[in-house]
């Protein structure tokens, strides 16, 4: 296991209303083993060598507790902006689980994005936090079929396992939904994929779905993505280059129609999809520690 020195764990987030109401960012790990072909964190601008190798920040929990104790303003802590907080090391180290206990102790809320069903392990502590502060869990699911998910997110848990985790969170009263992003042009931007994602999410008890019908491409990330396209989708790289050039934001050519279709489906199933509504939903979410009878 690789460790890296660190002086701080919490970083302020300038605009809480723009992303799940979070006031602070926190990364306990560096790197990721999911191998997603589109990951923005591979971009050269972040300067993360050996991104596929997980590293642990030294003394993270002690530093975190000191920082939480010193904060005059409580708020929502966003976890895993650069690395999934429920990676394989978390099973043994439990840094994420222990950090949640510290957030609970000091009266902070939490937003967790993840592709891992390991998040269900921490349902009891998430319930405890939700009694005093907002909690939201965003399960990233971009492909309705396990086969496609295995192609673009090769080492992450399958989509079916992620849907099962979403259902378990919802069953225990945790405010949870889907981060439906990125939707890859010419790969996952098919209407059938979008509709199936929404309908399955609704069946699993999702409270919200936040989408983006496109992806970003920056130096470092772009080259990795294109190599993956050459392996799995020969000829598609050239289509991307002709369509987007060196653009940073690469929206699906069909993004407007997909958005209209998506919003209609969400409205018919009472699923929130606009960020202000999602944030408000987390604030109002009641929590029960009792399991349903059926």
N, C-alpha and C positions, 0 to 999 in steps of 0.2 A: 504493500500500500504506500502510495506516494503522499507526502505531506508538503504543504507550502506555508510559509510564514504569512501572517496577516496582522494588521494593527486595528482594523475595524470590521465589523460585520454589518451593521445597519448603515444604509445610505438614504438620505432624504429623497423623496420623489416629489417633483415640483408641482404636478397637477393631479391631485387626488381624484378629480372628477373624470379624468380621461381614461382611467384603467382600474376598474373594480374598487374605486375609492381608496386605494392604498396610499399611505403617507410615507412608508419606508420600503426599501428593497433589502432583501437578505439572501445571500448565497453562501451556503455552508460547504458546498462542494465546487470543484472546478472540473470542467470537461463533462462528457456524456458518452454513454455506450449504446444509445439507441440506433445510431448509424443512419438517421433520417437523411435522405438525399438532398433535402432542401434547407437544412438548418442554417439560419442566419448567424448563429453564434460562431460559425466557422470563418466568418469574414475577417480579413486581414486587420481591420481597424481595431478588433478586440485583442489582438496580440496574445492568443492562447495557443502555445505550442502543444503538440501532441493532444489535440482536442479529444480524441477517442480514448484517452487514458484518464481515468478518474483520479482526482487528487482531493485530499481533505485539508481544510484550513486549520492550522495548529491553534489549539486553545480556543476554538470557536465558541463553545458554550460559555466559558468563563467570560470571554469578551462580550458576548451577547448579553449576559445577565448584567454586567456592569453598565452597558449602554442603555438597556431597558430601564434600569434603576435611575439613570440620570436624565431620562427624557421627561421634560415638563408636559409635553403634549402627547396624549395617548393617540392611537390611531391604528389603522390596518397595516399589517406588515405583509408585503408581497414576497413570497418565497420563489426561488428557482427561476429567476429571470434569464439566467445564463446556463443553468444546469438543472435537470430534473431532480427535485428533492427526494424522490423515491427511486433512486438508482440501486443497482445490486449491492453496493456497499452498505446501504441503509439497513438492509436486513440484519446485519450484525452490529453495526455501529450505533444505529438508532439516533443519529444526530438530529434528524428532522423531528422524530417523536419527542426527544428530550427538549428541543427548542420550543415545541408547541406547549410543553408543560411550563416553560419559562414565560411564554406569552400569556398563558392563562394566569399564572401567578402575579404578573405585573399589570394585568388588565388591558391587554392589546387584542385586537382582532387579527384575522388572517385571511389572505387569499392564496390559494395553492393551485398552480397549473401543473398537471402531470399527465403522463401517458401510462402510468403504472397502477395496477390494481392493489399494490401494497398500501395505498392510501387508506383502504378499509381497515387496516390494523389499528389506526388511530381514531376511529369513530368515537370512543368514549371521551377522549380529551377534546376532540372537536365539539362534541356536545357541551362539554363544560365551558369552553370558550364562548360558545354561542349564547350562553346564559347572560353574558355581560357585554359582548361585542359582536359585530358582524363577522360571519364566517361564510366564505364562498369557495367551492371547489370546482375547478374547471378541468374536466377530462378532455384532453385533445383527441378528437376523432375526426379524421379527414377522409376516410374511405369506409363505405358501408360493408364491403366484402373483405374478409380476412386475406384473400389472395392479393388484392391490390395493396392493402396495408403492408403486407409482408414484402412487397416490392419496393415501396417508397419509405417504409419505416422498418427496416429488416430485423432489428434486434429489440424492438419494443414489443410489449405484450400485444396480442391480437386485438382487433377491434371488438370481437365478441367478448373477450375478457374485460375490456374497458367498459363496454355497455353493462356487463354484469356488476362491475364496481360501482357504476353510476346508480344502478338499481338498488344496490345494498346501501349506499349513502342516503338515497332518497327514502328508503324504507325506515331508516333510523332518524329521519327528520333533519338531515343535513341539507343545507341549501347548495345544490349542485347542478351543474349543467355541462354543456359541451363548448369547447373552443373549436370551432369548425374552421380551422385555418392552419396552414395555407391550403387553399383549393388550387391545384396545379393546372394551369392552362393545358388543354389538349390531353390531359391524363385523368384528372378527377373532377373536372368541371362539367360532367354530364348530368342532365336533369334527373335521371334515375338515381344517381348517387346522392344528390342533394335531397331529394324527396325521401329516399329510404333513410338517410341519416336523421332527418327531422322526425319521421314517423316512429323510428325505433327509439329515438331519444324520448319522445313523448310516452311511449309504452313503458320505458324504464323510469319514468318519473322526473325527467329533467325539468327544472324550473326556468332555464334559459338556454339559449344557443347564441353565441357570438361568432359571426362568420367573417371571412375575408376571401373574396373570390379572385385570388391572385397570389403572387409571392414576390419577395424581394430578391434581388441578385446584386451582390457586391463582389469586388475582387476577393479572391480566395474561396468564397462560397460559390461563385459562379462556375469556376473551373471544376470544383468537386461535383456540382450538380450536372454539368455537361458530361463529365466522365461517366456518371451514373446513367445518363440518357443514352450514351453510346453503347453501354452494356445491355440495357434493358429495352430501349426504344430506338433502334438504329434509324437515323434520319431525322429524328425529332429535334436534335440540337440545331440543325440547320434551319428548321422552322422557327425555333425560338430566336435565333440570330436574325433572321429576316424580319420577324415580327417586332422584336423589342430592341435590337441593337445592343447598346450598353446601358439601357435604361435601368434605373434602380427599382421602380415599381412596375411589375409585369401583370397587369390585370387580364383576366380572361376576356377574350373578345366578346363573350356572351354575358358579361357580368351584369349588365342592366336587366336582362331578361331573367337571369338566375336570381337576382335580388328580389324582383317582383314576385316570382314564383315562391321563393323562400319565405318572404314576409306573409304572403297569403296563407301558406301552410302553417306558419307559427301562430298567426292570429286565430286560425280555426281551431288550434289546439291549446290556446291560452299559454303560449310560451313567450317569455320576454326575449327581445333580441336587440334592443337599443340600450347603450351603456347606462344612461341615467336611470332607466327602468330597472336594469339588472342591479345596480347599486342600491336603489331604493328597496328592491325585493330582499336583499341581504339584511338590511336594517330591520325589516318588518317580520322576518322569518321566525315563527315560534318554534321552540325545540322541546321535544319530549324524550326523556330517557327510557320510556316504556316501549317495548316492542309491540307491534300490532298482533292481534290474536290470530289473524289469517294472513 
